């Protein structure tokens, strides 16, 4: 990979690309050539697909290697990656001949083809994989009218478990957390959609709909069991927790949707600031809305007004969005920004409220890089000894 494709950020350029408003700062981390990106893990590894030799190809992106195609069988016509865990295992699918197959790429890049789930299906797509190695996904039967869909989960030892539907013919998985809770949606017997969390024993828990809406879809779940999502037509973004139930998130008075939530409860999504004028946004852990477009240099960055601007947020508060960087050509690129609360503890890399062994491990994993996950604590452009020293001096609970 030509590393010149990655936007290099010097300490001085980084300072120039930091903006502050509403109690948060936004730091430009980097960007790369056009790709469809789906997920980012805690180490900043991004997965999705890109055009490789004119073929849609599953990819993994790292700051040191750039976009790397994932292995598929000879003759495969296309492939996509849809999920990744913190260990680097990736899931997705590939097409070969007349069939489409679920795929699991081990951290070393080797491919495991997943057998089809029980039943008669046209294809099956894994959605994500948790750290213990459980995969969730959706099987689809293409037919005239509504396509039946079946949510499932899979483990190497136990194989497939089909998850109960909610009374209708559609049930789909979107995300899975480390305890095995699966977020997605299903249709009721009357065809209305309901956000749902399937518990570790497979029991479905309907989440209802936010005030002002009759339907809902879940898009992501974190390890605390917090779920986020949207409504048909993207009219109401929402967040749900076992303690607080479902509540609508603030917007700018127009359409909005919540896409992803990290371990600290920060939510990434999009919102219209005017009809058909869409910007990426984050809601902090208190639910305060922040417009990312207002927090970056408008002479350098521009976000196209469509509904696929925001993509994912990592546990290190790195957001992945699609937009233009006018210093890197005229095509839309994948852009990464780190969002930091001004009250946050910069040495708390994993967001657990303290500086400890997990933060040391994350820093060491980024040694010698620019620190896409905030590991460059000293701001000198490279993760190294100065960052270790800063981290050790802040050991313990955050102030």
Order of alpha helices (4+ residues) and beta strands (2+ residues): alpha-beta-beta-beta-beta-beta-beta-beta-beta-beta-beta-beta-beta-beta-beta-beta-beta-beta-beta-beta-beta-beta-beta-beta-beta-beta-beta-beta-beta-beta-beta-beta-alpha-alpha-beta
